[in-house]
Amino acid sequence: MTKNNAKAYWKENIRYVIILLLVWFLVSYGAGIIFKDTLNKIKLGGFKLGFWFAQQGSMYVFVILIFVYVRLMNKLDKKYGYDA
């Protein structure tokens, strides 16, 4: 590994982390607080959707994002030769 490859690897890794954290923020804060009134017009399992996102949805999205991150990092490791 060259120093340039290592820098490119971490730059891409940080980009993935920022994007995934932004998605999580938008789901947890945006859907649970900012767009709550609009989402509450829709019901999911008998509960208002805004309430559901505030209570459950952000946790589900977080778990899904963990699996997405693992998949992205596996691809990134292969791309830069860290998949020993």
PDB file with SEQRES, HELIX, SHEET and CRYST1 records, atoms N, CA, C and O in Angstrom:
SEQRES   1 A   84  MET THR LYS ASN ASN ALA LYS ALA TYR TRP LYS GLU ASN          
SEQRES   2 A   84  ILE ARG TYR VAL ILE ILE LEU LEU LEU VAL TRP PHE LEU          
SEQRES   3 A   84  VAL SER TYR GLY ALA GLY ILE ILE PHE LYS ASP THR LEU          
SEQRES   4 A   84  ASN LYS ILE LYS LEU GLY GLY PHE LYS LEU GLY PHE TRP          
SEQRES   5 A   84  PHE ALA GLN GLN GLY SER MET TYR VAL PHE VAL ILE LEU          
SEQRES   6 A   84  ILE PHE VAL TYR VAL ARG LEU MET ASN LYS LEU ASP LYS          
SEQRES   7 A   84  LYS TYR GLY TYR ASP ALA                                      
HELIX    1 AA1 LYS A    3  PHE A   25  1                                  23    
HELIX    2 AA2 LEU A   26  ILE A   34  3                                   9    
HELIX    3 AA3 LYS A   36  LEU A   39  1                                   4    
HELIX    4 AA4 LEU A   49  TRP A   52  1                                   4    
HELIX    5 AA5 PHE A   53  GLY A   57  3                                   5    
HELIX    6 AA6 SER A   58  TYR A   80  1                                  23    
SHEET    1 AA1 2 LYS A  43  LEU A  44  0                                        
SHEET    2 AA1 2 PHE A  47  LYS A  48 -1                                        
CRYST1    1.000    1.000    1.000  90.00  90.00  90.00 P 1           1          
ATOM      1  N   MET A   1       0.838  -1.189   0.000  1.00  0.00           N  
ATOM      2  CA  MET A   1       0.000   0.000   0.000  1.00  0.00           C  
ATOM      3  C   MET A   1       0.878   1.246   0.000  1.00  0.00           C  
ATOM      4  O   MET A   1       1.827   1.364   0.776  1.00  0.00           O  
ATOM      5  N   THR A   2       0.548   2.136  -0.858  1.00  0.00           N  
ATOM      6  CA  THR A   2       1.253   3.405  -0.850  1.00  0.00           C  
ATOM      7  C   THR A   2       0.507   4.392   0.046  1.00  0.00           C  
ATOM      8  O   THR A   2      -0.653   4.188   0.402  1.00  0.00           O  
ATOM      9  N   LYS A   3       1.198   5.451   0.390  1.00  0.00           N  
ATOM     10  CA  LYS A   3       0.600   6.468   1.245  1.00  0.00           C  
ATOM     11  C   LYS A   3      -0.603   7.117   0.555  1.00  0.00           C  
ATOM     12  O   LYS A   3      -1.593   7.449   1.208  1.00  0.00           O  
ATOM     13  N   ASN A   4      -0.513   7.297  -0.760  1.00  0.00           N  
ATOM     14  CA  ASN A   4      -1.622   7.893  -1.512  1.00  0.00           C  
ATOM     15  C   ASN A   4      -2.850   6.990  -1.497  1.00  0.00           C  
ATOM     16  O   ASN A   4      -3.977   7.470  -1.368  1.00  0.00           O  
ATOM     17  N   ASN A   5      -2.630   5.672  -1.629  1.00  0.00           N  
ATOM     18  CA  ASN A   5      -3.750   4.727  -1.569  1.00  0.00           C  
ATOM     19  C   ASN A   5      -4.401   4.752  -0.194  1.00  0.00           C  
ATOM     20  O   ASN A   5      -5.627   4.711  -0.088  1.00  0.00           O  
ATOM     21  N   ALA A   6      -3.599   4.817   0.856  1.00  0.00           N  
ATOM     22  CA  ALA A   6      -4.134   4.854   2.217  1.00  0.00           C  
ATOM     23  C   ALA A   6      -4.970   6.115   2.425  1.00  0.00           C  
ATOM     24  O   ALA A   6      -6.038   6.062   3.035  1.00  0.00           O  
ATOM     25  N   LYS A   7      -4.487   7.239   1.921  1.00  0.00           N  
ATOM     26  CA  LYS A   7      -5.245   8.488   2.046  1.00  0.00           C  
ATOM     27  C   LYS A   7      -6.554   8.406   1.271  1.00  0.00           C  
ATOM     28  O   LYS A   7      -7.594   8.845   1.762  1.00  0.00           O  
ATOM     29  N   ALA A   8      -6.510   7.851   0.074  1.00  0.00           N  
ATOM     30  CA  ALA A   8      -7.725   7.710  -0.741  1.00  0.00           C  
ATOM     31  C   ALA A   8      -8.715   6.771  -0.061  1.00  0.00           C  
ATOM     32  O   ALA A   8      -9.921   7.017  -0.078  1.00  0.00           O  
ATOM     33  N   TYR A   9      -8.208   5.700   0.535  1.00  0.00           N  
ATOM     34  CA  TYR A   9      -9.055   4.746   1.250  1.00  0.00           C  
ATOM     35  C   TYR A   9      -9.804   5.442   2.392  1.00  0.00           C  
ATOM     36  O   TYR A   9     -11.021   5.305   2.518  1.00  0.00           O  
ATOM     37  N   TRP A  10      -9.072   6.186   3.219  1.00  0.00           N  
ATOM     38  CA  TRP A  10      -9.705   6.846   4.361  1.00  0.00           C  
ATOM     39  C   TRP A  10     -10.628   7.972   3.930  1.00  0.00           C  
ATOM     40  O   TRP A  10     -11.646   8.226   4.574  1.00  0.00           O  
ATOM     41  N   LYS A  11     -10.279   8.644   2.846  1.00  0.00           N  
ATOM     42  CA  LYS A  11     -11.147   9.703   2.337  1.00  0.00           C  
ATOM     43  C   LYS A  11     -12.492   9.114   1.906  1.00  0.00           C  
ATOM     44  O   LYS A  11     -13.549   9.667   2.206  1.00  0.00           O  
ATOM     45  N   GLU A  12     -12.434   7.995   1.205  1.00  0.00           N  
ATOM     46  CA  GLU A  12     -13.667   7.337   0.770  1.00  0.00           C  
ATOM     47  C   GLU A  12     -14.437   6.772   1.965  1.00  0.00           C  
ATOM     48  O   GLU A  12     -15.666   6.829   1.995  1.00  0.00           O  
ATOM     49  N   ASN A  13     -13.723   6.233   2.938  1.00  0.00           N  
ATOM     50  CA  ASN A  13     -14.352   5.699   4.149  1.00  0.00           C  
ATOM     51  C   ASN A  13     -15.098   6.801   4.904  1.00  0.00           C  
ATOM     52  O   ASN A  13     -16.244   6.611   5.310  1.00  0.00           O  
ATOM     53  N   ILE A  14     -14.458   7.935   5.087  1.00  0.00           N  
ATOM     54  CA  ILE A  14     -15.084   9.054   5.791  1.00  0.00           C  
ATOM     55  C   ILE A  14     -16.293   9.563   5.021  1.00  0.00           C  
ATOM     56  O   ILE A  14     -17.295   9.953   5.620  1.00  0.00           O  
ATOM     57  N   ARG A  15     -16.203   9.561   3.705  1.00  0.00           N  
ATOM     58  CA  ARG A  15     -17.354   9.984   2.878  1.00  0.00           C  
ATOM     59  C   ARG A  15     -18.541   9.063   3.129  1.00  0.00           C  
ATOM     60  O   ARG A  15     -19.667   9.537   3.282  1.00  0.00           O  
ATOM     61  N   TYR A  16     -18.308   7.748   3.172  1.00  0.00           N  
ATOM     62  CA  TYR A  16     -19.379   6.790   3.466  1.00  0.00           C  
ATOM     63  C   TYR A  16     -19.982   7.053   4.847  1.00  0.00           C  
ATOM     64  O   TYR A  16     -21.203   7.055   5.005  1.00  0.00           O  
ATOM     65  N   VAL A  17     -19.136   7.272   5.827  1.00  0.00           N  
ATOM     66  CA  VAL A  17     -19.610   7.498   7.197  1.00  0.00           C  
ATOM     67  C   VAL A  17     -20.474   8.753   7.254  1.00  0.00           C  
ATOM     68  O   VAL A  17     -21.537   8.745   7.874  1.00  0.00           O  
ATOM     69  N   ILE A  18     -20.035   9.813   6.625  1.00  0.00           N  
ATOM     70  CA  ILE A  18     -20.797  11.067   6.639  1.00  0.00           C  
ATOM     71  C   ILE A  18     -22.149  10.893   5.958  1.00  0.00           C  
ATOM     72  O   ILE A  18     -23.166  11.362   6.468  1.00  0.00           O  
ATOM     73  N   ILE A  19     -22.166  10.228   4.822  1.00  0.00           N  
ATOM     74  CA  ILE A  19     -23.430  10.008   4.108  1.00  0.00           C  
ATOM     75  C   ILE A  19     -24.390   9.164   4.941  1.00  0.00           C  
ATOM     76  O   ILE A  19     -25.572   9.491   5.047  1.00  0.00           O  
ATOM     77  N   LEU A  20     -23.892   8.086   5.528  1.00  0.00           N  
ATOM     78  CA  LEU A  20     -24.757   7.211   6.317  1.00  0.00           C  
ATOM     79  C   LEU A  20     -25.254   7.903   7.587  1.00  0.00           C  
ATOM     80  O   LEU A  20     -26.402   7.705   7.985  1.00  0.00           O  
ATOM     81  N   LEU A  21     -24.415   8.702   8.222  1.00  0.00           N  
ATOM     82  CA  LEU A  21     -24.861   9.453   9.391  1.00  0.00           C  
ATOM     83  C   LEU A  21     -25.896  10.510   9.012  1.00  0.00           C  
ATOM     84  O   LEU A  21     -26.828  10.777   9.771  1.00  0.00           O  
ATOM     85  N   LEU A  22     -25.727  11.100   7.853  1.00  0.00           N  
ATOM     86  CA  LEU A  22     -26.706  12.080   7.366  1.00  0.00           C  
ATOM     87  C   LEU A  22     -28.060  11.404   7.132  1.00  0.00           C  
ATOM     88  O   LEU A  22     -29.098  11.960   7.490  1.00  0.00           O  
ATOM     89  N   VAL A  23     -28.055  10.218   6.536  1.00  0.00           N  
ATOM     90  CA  VAL A  23     -29.299   9.469   6.331  1.00  0.00           C  
ATOM     91  C   VAL A  23     -29.952   9.176   7.677  1.00  0.00           C  
ATOM     92  O   VAL A  23     -31.157   9.365   7.839  1.00  0.00           O  
ATOM     93  N   TRP A  24     -29.162   8.716   8.638  1.00  0.00           N  
ATOM     94  CA  TRP A  24     -29.710   8.397   9.955  1.00  0.00           C  
ATOM     95  C   TRP A  24     -30.285   9.648  10.624  1.00  0.00           C  
ATOM     96  O   TRP A  24     -31.357   9.595  11.227  1.00  0.00           O  
ATOM     97  N   PHE A  25     -29.577  10.762  10.516  1.00  0.00           N  
ATOM     98  CA  PHE A  25     -30.064  12.024  11.082  1.00  0.00           C  
ATOM     99  C   PHE A  25     -31.389  12.436  10.448  1.00  0.00           C  
ATOM    100  O   PHE A  25     -32.324  12.824  11.149  1.00  0.00           O  
ATOM    101  N   LEU A  26     -31.466  12.351   9.116  1.00  0.00           N  
ATOM    102  CA  LEU A  26     -32.695  12.745   8.434  1.00  0.00           C  
ATOM    103  C   LEU A  26     -33.871  11.867   8.841  1.00  0.00           C  
ATOM    104  O   LEU A  26     -34.994  12.351   8.981  1.00  0.00           O  
ATOM    105  N   VAL A  27     -33.612  10.579   9.031  1.00  0.00           N  
ATOM    106  CA  VAL A  27     -34.690   9.672   9.435  1.00  0.00           C  
ATOM    107  C   VAL A  27     -35.080   9.915  10.886  1.00  0.00           C  
ATOM    108  O   VAL A  27     -36.265  10.032  11.197  1.00  0.00           O  
ATOM    109  N   SER A  28     -34.100   9.991  11.771  1.00  0.00           N  
ATOM    110  CA  SER A  28     -34.430  10.108  13.196  1.00  0.00           C  
ATOM    111  C   SER A  28     -34.918  11.509  13.562  1.00  0.00           C  
ATOM    112  O   SER A  28     -35.950  11.649  14.220  1.00  0.00           O  
ATOM    113  N   TYR A  29     -34.207  12.523  13.154  1.00  0.00           N  
ATOM    114  CA  TYR A  29     -34.585  13.888  13.507  1.00  0.00           C  
ATOM    115  C   TYR A  29     -35.647  14.431  12.557  1.00  0.00           C  
ATOM    116  O   TYR A  29     -36.651  15.004  12.978  1.00  0.00           O  
ATOM    117  N   GLY A  30     -35.398  14.234  11.263  1.00  0.00           N  
ATOM    118  CA  GLY A  30     -36.325  14.770  10.263  1.00  0.00           C  
ATOM    119  C   GLY A  30     -37.698  14.128  10.325  1.00  0.00           C  
ATOM    120  O   GLY A  30     -38.707  14.819  10.467  1.00  0.00           O  
ATOM    121  N   ALA A  31     -37.740  12.790  10.219  1.00  0.00           N  
ATOM    122  CA  ALA A  31     -39.030  12.095  10.197  1.00  0.00           C  
ATOM    123  C   ALA A  31     -39.685  12.084  11.566  1.00  0.00           C  
ATOM    124  O   ALA A  31     -40.911  12.150  11.660  1.00  0.00           O  
ATOM    125  N   GLY A  32     -38.898  12.003  12.626  1.00  0.00           N  
ATOM    126  CA  GLY A  32     -39.465  11.914  13.965  1.00  0.00           C  
ATOM    127  C   GLY A  32     -39.862  13.247  14.563  1.00  0.00           C  
ATOM    128  O   GLY A  32     -40.710  13.292  15.455  1.00  0.00           O  
ATOM    129  N   ILE A  33     -39.262  14.346  14.087  1.00  0.00           N  
ATOM    130  CA  ILE A  33     -39.533  15.651  14.706  1.00  0.00           C  
ATOM    131  C   ILE A  33     -40.012  16.680  13.674  1.00  0.00           C  
ATOM    132  O   ILE A  33     -41.102  17.235  13.810  1.00  0.00           O  
ATOM    133  N   ILE A  34     -39.207  16.929  12.656  1.00  0.00           N  
ATOM    134  CA  ILE A  34     -39.518  18.009  11.709  1.00  0.00           C  
ATOM    135  C   ILE A  34     -40.754  17.695  10.858  1.00  0.00           C  
ATOM    136  O   ILE A  34     -41.640  18.537  10.715  1.00  0.00           O  
ATOM    137  N   PHE A  35     -40.810  16.477  10.291  1.00  0.00           N  
ATOM    138  CA  PHE A  35     -41.916  16.117   9.406  1.00  0.00           C  
ATOM    139  C   PHE A  35     -42.997  15.311  10.124  1.00  0.00           C  
ATOM    140  O   PHE A  35     -43.816  14.653   9.483  1.00  0.00           O  
ATOM    141  N   LYS A  36     -42.997  15.365  11.449  1.00  0.00           N  
ATOM    142  CA  LYS A  36     -43.926  14.570  12.267  1.00  0.00           C  
ATOM    143  C   LYS A  36     -45.379  14.843  11.903  1.00  0.00           C  
ATOM    144  O   LYS A  36     -46.154  13.905  11.717  1.00  0.00           O  
ATOM    145  N   ASP A  37     -45.753  16.093  11.801  1.00  0.00           N  
ATOM    146  CA  ASP A  37     -47.152  16.434  11.534  1.00  0.00           C  
ATOM    147  C   ASP A  37     -47.619  15.907  10.178  1.00  0.00           C  
ATOM    148  O   ASP A  37     -48.736  15.404  10.053  1.00  0.00           O  
ATOM    149  N   THR A  38     -46.774  16.022   9.181  1.00  0.00           N  
ATOM    150  CA  THR A  38     -47.116  15.504   7.860  1.00  0.00           C  
ATOM    151  C   THR A  38     -47.200  13.989   7.874  1.00  0.00           C  
ATOM    152  O   THR A  38     -48.125  13.412   7.303  1.00  0.00           O  
ATOM    153  N   LEU A  39     -46.244  13.340   8.520  1.00  0.00           N  
ATOM    154  CA  LEU A  39     -46.224  11.878   8.564  1.00  0.00           C  
ATOM    155  C   LEU A  39     -47.333  11.303   9.437  1.00  0.00           C  
ATOM    156  O   LEU A  39     -47.745  10.161   9.235  1.00  0.00           O  
ATOM    157  N   ASN A  40     -47.820  12.072  10.400  1.00  0.00           N  
ATOM    158  CA  ASN A  40     -48.878  11.583  11.276  1.00  0.00           C  
ATOM    159  C   ASN A  40     -50.201  11.378  10.557  1.00  0.00           C  
ATOM    160  O   ASN A  40     -51.109  10.751  11.103  1.00  0.00           O  
ATOM    161  N   LYS A  41     -50.326  11.895   9.345  1.00  0.00           N  
ATOM    162  CA  LYS A  41     -51.539  11.667   8.553  1.00  0.00           C  
ATOM    163  C   LYS A  41     -51.597  10.238   8.027  1.00  0.00           C  
ATOM    164  O   LYS A  41     -52.654   9.777   7.596  1.00  0.00           O  
ATOM    165  N   ILE A  42     -50.463   9.533   8.059  1.00  0.00           N  
ATOM    166  CA  ILE A  42     -50.371   8.147   7.588  1.00  0.00           C  
ATOM    167  C   ILE A  42     -50.284   7.244   8.808  1.00  0.00           C  
ATOM    168  O   ILE A  42     -49.587   7.560   9.772  1.00  0.00           O  
ATOM    169  N   LYS A  43     -50.989   6.121   8.766  1.00  0.00           N  
ATOM    170  CA  LYS A  43     -50.948   5.180   9.891  1.00  0.00           C  
ATOM    171  C   LYS A  43     -50.199   3.921   9.489  1.00  0.00           C  
ATOM    172  O   LYS A  43     -50.313   3.453   8.356  1.00  0.00           O  
ATOM    173  N   LEU A  44     -49.435   3.378  10.423  1.00  0.00           N  
ATOM    174  CA  LEU A  44     -48.681   2.143  10.221  1.00  0.00           C  
ATOM    175  C   LEU A  44     -48.940   1.248  11.428  1.00  0.00           C  
ATOM    176  O   LEU A  44     -48.515   1.563  12.540  1.00  0.00           O  
ATOM    177  N   GLY A  45     -49.623   0.153  11.216  1.00  0.00           N  
ATOM    178  CA  GLY A  45     -49.937  -0.750  12.318  1.00  0.00           C  
ATOM    179  C   GLY A  45     -50.794  -0.108  13.386  1.00  0.00           C  
ATOM    180  O   GLY A  45     -50.684  -0.453  14.563  1.00  0.00           O  
ATOM    181  N   GLY A  46     -51.648   0.824  12.992  1.00  0.00           N  
ATOM    182  CA  GLY A  46     -52.517   1.493  13.943  1.00  0.00           C  
ATOM    183  C   GLY A  46     -51.901   2.716  14.605  1.00  0.00           C  
ATOM    184  O   GLY A  46     -52.578   3.422  15.353  1.00  0.00           O  
ATOM    185  N   PHE A  47     -50.640   2.973  14.344  1.00  0.00           N  
ATOM    186  CA  PHE A  47     -49.959   4.127  14.939  1.00  0.00           C  
ATOM    187  C   PHE A  47     -49.663   5.161  13.865  1.00  0.00           C  
ATOM    188  O   PHE A  47     -49.475   4.825  12.695  1.00  0.00           O  
ATOM    189  N   LYS A  48     -49.624   6.409  14.273  1.00  0.00           N  
ATOM    190  CA  LYS A  48     -49.263   7.473  13.344  1.00  0.00           C  
ATOM    191  C   LYS A  48     -47.806   7.291  12.928  1.00  0.00           C  
ATOM    192  O   LYS A  48     -46.955   6.949  13.748  1.00  0.00           O  
ATOM    193  N   LEU A  49     -47.528   7.525  11.642  1.00  0.00           N  
ATOM    194  CA  LEU A  49     -46.198   7.269  11.105  1.00  0.00           C  
ATOM    195  C   LEU A  49     -45.120   8.135  11.757  1.00  0.00           C  
ATOM    196  O   LEU A  49     -44.001   7.665  11.964  1.00  0.00           O  
ATOM    197  N   GLY A  50     -45.433   9.384  12.084  1.00  0.00           N  
ATOM    198  CA  GLY A  50     -44.463  10.251  12.761  1.00  0.00           C  
ATOM    199  C   GLY A  50     -44.072   9.688  14.116  1.00  0.00           C  
ATOM    200  O   GLY A  50     -42.898   9.699  14.486  1.00  0.00           O  
ATOM    201  N   PHE A  51     -45.059   9.195  14.854  1.00  0.00           N  
ATOM    202  CA  PHE A  51     -44.791   8.558  16.146  1.00  0.00           C  
ATOM    203  C   PHE A  51     -43.949   7.306  15.949  1.00  0.00           C  
ATOM    204  O   PHE A  51     -43.005   7.064  16.701  1.00  0.00           O  
ATOM    205  N   TRP A  52     -44.290   6.510  14.937  1.00  0.00           N  
ATOM    206  CA  TRP A  52     -43.560   5.266  14.683  1.00  0.00           C  
ATOM    207  C   TRP A  52     -42.089   5.552  14.385  1.00  0.00           C  
ATOM    208  O   TRP A  52     -41.208   4.868  14.905  1.00  0.00           O  
ATOM    209  N   PHE A  53     -41.818   6.560  13.549  1.00  0.00           N  
ATOM    210  CA  PHE A  53     -40.425   6.902  13.241  1.00  0.00           C  
ATOM    211  C   PHE A  53     -39.685   7.375  14.490  1.00  0.00           C  
ATOM    212  O   PHE A  53     -38.522   7.029  14.696  1.00  0.00           O  
ATOM    213  N   ALA A  54     -40.354   8.155  15.311  1.00  0.00           N  
ATOM    214  CA  ALA A  54     -39.702   8.658  16.518  1.00  0.00           C  
ATOM    215  C   ALA A  54     -39.394   7.525  17.490  1.00  0.00           C  
ATOM    216  O   ALA A  54     -38.373   7.568  18.176  1.00  0.00           O  
ATOM    217  N   GLN A  55     -40.253   6.518  17.562  1.00  0.00           N  
ATOM    218  CA  GLN A  55     -40.093   5.446  18.538  1.00  0.00           C  
ATOM    219  C   GLN A  55     -39.328   4.243  18.005  1.00  0.00           C  
ATOM    220  O   GLN A  55     -38.505   3.678  18.725  1.00  0.00           O  
ATOM    221  N   GLN A  56     -39.576   3.838  16.770  1.00  0.00           N  
ATOM    222  CA  GLN A  56     -39.017   2.589  16.246  1.00  0.00           C  
ATOM    223  C   GLN A  56     -38.210   2.762  14.963  1.00  0.00           C  
ATOM    224  O   GLN A  56     -37.157   2.148  14.794  1.00  0.00           O  
ATOM    225  N   GLY A  57     -38.702   3.585  14.081  1.00  0.00           N  
ATOM    226  CA  GLY A  57     -38.131   3.675  12.733  1.00  0.00           C  
ATOM    227  C   GLY A  57     -36.667   4.023  12.688  1.00  0.00           C  
ATOM    228  O   GLY A  57     -35.919   3.445  11.900  1.00  0.00           O  
ATOM    229  N   SER A  58     -36.239   4.956  13.516  1.00  0.00           N  
ATOM    230  CA  SER A  58     -34.832   5.356  13.472  1.00  0.00           C  
ATOM    231  C   SER A  58     -33.919   4.222  13.926  1.00  0.00           C  
ATOM    232  O   SER A  58     -32.792   4.106  13.444  1.00  0.00           O  
ATOM    233  N   MET A  59     -34.394   3.382  14.848  1.00  0.00           N  
ATOM    234  CA  MET A  59     -33.580   2.235  15.283  1.00  0.00           C  
ATOM    235  C   MET A  59     -33.456   1.203  14.163  1.00  0.00           C  
ATOM    236  O   MET A  59     -32.379   0.652  13.938  1.00  0.00           O  
ATOM    237  N   TYR A  60     -34.564   0.942  13.459  1.00  0.00           N  
ATOM    238  CA  TYR A  60     -34.519   0.000  12.339  1.00  0.00           C  
ATOM    239  C   TYR A  60     -33.596   0.512  11.241  1.00  0.00           C  
ATOM    240  O   TYR A  60     -32.798  -0.242  10.684  1.00  0.00           O  
ATOM    241  N   VAL A  61     -33.712   1.786  10.941  1.00  0.00           N  
ATOM    242  CA  VAL A  61     -32.852   2.375   9.908  1.00  0.00           C  
ATOM    243  C   VAL A  61     -31.392   2.289  10.328  1.00  0.00           C  
ATOM    244  O   VAL A  61     -30.530   2.010   9.494  1.00  0.00           O  
ATOM    245  N   PHE A  62     -31.098   2.523  11.601  1.00  0.00           N  
ATOM    246  CA  PHE A  62     -29.725   2.437  12.089  1.00  0.00           C  
ATOM    247  C   PHE A  62     -29.166   1.029  11.885  1.00  0.00           C  
ATOM    248  O   PHE A  62     -28.028   0.879  11.439  1.00  0.00           O  
ATOM    249  N   VAL A  63     -29.940   0.011  12.201  1.00  0.00           N  
ATOM    250  CA  VAL A  63     -29.480  -1.373  12.015  1.00  0.00           C  
ATOM    251  C   VAL A  63     -29.261  -1.664  10.531  1.00  0.00           C  
ATOM    252  O   VAL A  63     -28.274  -2.305  10.169  1.00  0.00           O  
ATOM    253  N   ILE A  64     -30.155  -1.209   9.680  1.00  0.00           N  
ATOM    254  CA  ILE A  64     -29.986  -1.395   8.227  1.00  0.00           C  
ATOM    255  C   ILE A  64     -28.722  -0.687   7.753  1.00  0.00           C  
ATOM    256  O   ILE A  64     -27.983  -1.221   6.926  1.00  0.00           O  
ATOM    257  N   LEU A  65     -28.470   0.517   8.275  1.00  0.00           N  
ATOM    258  CA  LEU A  65     -27.278   1.267   7.879  1.00  0.00           C  
ATOM    259  C   LEU A  65     -25.991   0.564   8.308  1.00  0.00           C  
ATOM    260  O   LEU A  65     -24.965   0.692   7.640  1.00  0.00           O  
ATOM    261  N   ILE A  66     -26.038  -0.170   9.410  1.00  0.00           N  
ATOM    262  CA  ILE A  66     -24.865  -0.949   9.816  1.00  0.00           C  
ATOM    263  C   ILE A  66     -24.534  -1.983   8.751  1.00  0.00           C  
ATOM    264  O   ILE A  66     -23.374  -2.136   8.368  1.00  0.00           O  
ATOM    265  N   PHE A  67     -25.555  -2.697   8.270  1.00  0.00           N  
ATOM    266  CA  PHE A  67     -25.325  -3.705   7.232  1.00  0.00           C  
ATOM    267  C   PHE A  67     -24.868  -3.057   5.913  1.00  0.00           C  
ATOM    268  O   PHE A  67     -24.022  -3.607   5.207  1.00  0.00           O  
ATOM    269  N   VAL A  68     -25.428  -1.901   5.595  1.00  0.00           N  
ATOM    270  CA  VAL A  68     -24.998  -1.172   4.393  1.00  0.00           C  
ATOM    271  C   VAL A  68     -23.534  -0.774   4.533  1.00  0.00           C  
ATOM    272  O   VAL A  68     -22.762  -0.912   3.584  1.00  0.00           O  
ATOM    273  N   TYR A  69     -23.145  -0.285   5.702  1.00  0.00           N  
ATOM    274  CA  TYR A  69     -21.756   0.120   5.935  1.00  0.00           C  
ATOM    275  C   TYR A  69     -20.803  -1.072   5.801  1.00  0.00           C  
ATOM    276  O   TYR A  69     -19.738  -0.948   5.197  1.00  0.00           O  
ATOM    277  N   VAL A  70     -21.177  -2.211   6.355  1.00  0.00           N  
ATOM    278  CA  VAL A  70     -20.339  -3.406   6.249  1.00  0.00           C  
ATOM    279  C   VAL A  70     -20.150  -3.781   4.784  1.00  0.00           C  
ATOM    280  O   VAL A  70     -19.039  -4.097   4.358  1.00  0.00           O  
ATOM    281  N   ARG A  71     -21.227  -3.747   4.022  1.00  0.00           N  
ATOM    282  CA  ARG A  71     -21.133  -4.090   2.592  1.00  0.00           C  
ATOM    283  C   ARG A  71     -20.233  -3.095   1.841  1.00  0.00           C  
ATOM    284  O   ARG A  71     -19.387  -3.490   1.039  1.00  0.00           O  
ATOM    285  N   LEU A  72     -20.434  -1.805   2.117  1.00  0.00           N  
ATOM    286  CA  LEU A  72     -19.608  -0.786   1.464  1.00  0.00           C  
ATOM    287  C   LEU A  72     -18.134  -0.938   1.836  1.00  0.00           C  
ATOM    288  O   LEU A  72     -17.258  -0.795   0.984  1.00  0.00           O  
ATOM    289  N   MET A  73     -17.866  -1.226   3.102  1.00  0.00           N  
ATOM    290  CA  MET A  73     -16.479  -1.367   3.539  1.00  0.00           C  
ATOM    291  C   MET A  73     -15.832  -2.621   2.955  1.00  0.00           C  
ATOM    292  O   MET A  73     -14.640  -2.606   2.647  1.00  0.00           O  
ATOM    293  N   ASN A  74     -16.585  -3.695   2.800  1.00  0.00           N  
ATOM    294  CA  ASN A  74     -16.035  -4.894   2.160  1.00  0.00           C  
ATOM    295  C   ASN A  74     -15.625  -4.596   0.719  1.00  0.00           C  
ATOM    296  O   ASN A  74     -14.566  -5.030   0.265  1.00  0.00           O  
ATOM    297  N   LYS A  75     -16.471  -3.854   0.006  1.00  0.00           N  
ATOM    298  CA  LYS A  75     -16.127  -3.457  -1.365  1.00  0.00           C  
ATOM    299  C   LYS A  75     -14.905  -2.545  -1.381  1.00  0.00           C  
ATOM    300  O   LYS A  75     -14.022  -2.684  -2.227  1.00  0.00           O  
ATOM    301  N   LEU A  76     -14.867  -1.605  -0.429  1.00  0.00           N  
ATOM    302  CA  LEU A  76     -13.751  -0.671  -0.357  1.00  0.00           C  
ATOM    303  C   LEU A  76     -12.450  -1.397  -0.024  1.00  0.00           C  
ATOM    304  O   LEU A  76     -11.405  -1.092  -0.597  1.00  0.00           O  
ATOM    305  N   ASP A  77     -12.511  -2.350   0.894  1.00  0.00           N  
ATOM    306  CA  ASP A  77     -11.324  -3.143   1.234  1.00  0.00           C  
ATOM    307  C   ASP A  77     -10.791  -3.884   0.024  1.00  0.00           C  
ATOM    308  O   ASP A  77      -9.581  -3.926  -0.198  1.00  0.00           O  
ATOM    309  N   LYS A  78     -11.691  -4.475  -0.767  1.00  0.00           N  
ATOM    310  CA  LYS A  78     -11.256  -5.175  -1.973  1.00  0.00           C  
ATOM    311  C   LYS A  78     -10.639  -4.213  -2.980  1.00  0.00           C  
ATOM    312  O   LYS A  78      -9.631  -4.519  -3.617  1.00  0.00           O  
ATOM    313  N   LYS A  79     -11.264  -3.045  -3.112  1.00  0.00           N  
ATOM    314  CA  LYS A  79     -10.774  -2.042  -4.073  1.00  0.00           C  
ATOM    315  C   LYS A  79      -9.341  -1.622  -3.760  1.00  0.00           C  
ATOM    316  O   LYS A  79      -8.537  -1.429  -4.672  1.00  0.00           O  
ATOM    317  N   TYR A  80      -9.017  -1.478  -2.463  1.00  0.00           N  
ATOM    318  CA  TYR A  80      -7.692  -0.985  -2.079  1.00  0.00           C  
ATOM    319  C   TYR A  80      -6.753  -2.094  -1.583  1.00  0.00           C  
ATOM    320  O   TYR A  80      -5.658  -1.809  -1.100  1.00  0.00           O  
ATOM    321  N   GLY A  81      -7.178  -3.344  -1.700  1.00  0.00           N  
ATOM    322  CA  GLY A  81      -6.296  -4.451  -1.359  1.00  0.00           C  
ATOM    323  C   GLY A  81      -6.162  -4.759   0.112  1.00  0.00           C  
ATOM    324  O   GLY A  81      -5.152  -5.328   0.529  1.00  0.00           O  
ATOM    325  N   TYR A  82      -7.156  -4.399   0.917  1.00  0.00           N  
ATOM    326  CA  TYR A  82      -7.124  -4.697   2.345  1.00  0.00           C  
ATOM    327  C   TYR A  82      -7.918  -5.954   2.699  1.00  0.00           C  
ATOM    328  O   TYR A  82      -8.155  -6.220   3.877  1.00  0.00           O  
ATOM    329  N   ASP A  83      -8.320  -6.709   1.722  1.00  0.00           N  
ATOM    330  CA  ASP A  83      -9.189  -7.880   1.955  1.00  0.00           C  
ATOM    331  C   ASP A  83      -8.386  -9.168   2.093  1.00  0.00           C  
ATOM    332  O   ASP A  83      -8.766 -10.199   1.540  1.00  0.00           O  
ATOM    333  N   ALA A  84      -7.317  -9.116   2.802  1.00  0.00           N  
ATOM    334  CA  ALA A  84      -6.393 -10.246   2.924  1.00  0.00           C  
ATOM    335  C   ALA A  84      -7.039 -11.533   3.142  1.00  0.00           C  
ATOM    336  O   ALA A  84      -6.359 -12.552   3.259  1.00  0.00           O  
TER     337      ALA A  84                                                      
END                                                                             
